[in-house]
Amino acid sequence: MTEGNQQQQQQSPAQQLARAVTNIRKVQNMVELNYPNQGNAIHMLREAGDLVWAEIQRMQQQQGQQ
């Protein structure tokens, strides 16, 4: 097993989702800057990032209620 895989296993699900949304936003920014006419791709990236962020918030709210 590689070091990267071991590090991912030690992260909580919320941490993994936070990493995913960070990467989605990086790609979204790159596409917006380099390919501004790719409206559908930009929209899909925005939507994916928003969905992941909403799940992170939901998980944090559940933890706060416990």
Number of C-alpha atoms within 10 A of each C-alpha: 5 6 8 8 9 10 9 13 11 10 12 10 13 17 13 15 17 17 15 16 21 15 13 19 18 13 15 19 16 13 17 16 10 9 12 12 11 11 12 9 15 20 13 12 20 17 13 17 21 15 13 19 18 12 15 19 13 13 13 12 11 10 9 8 6 5
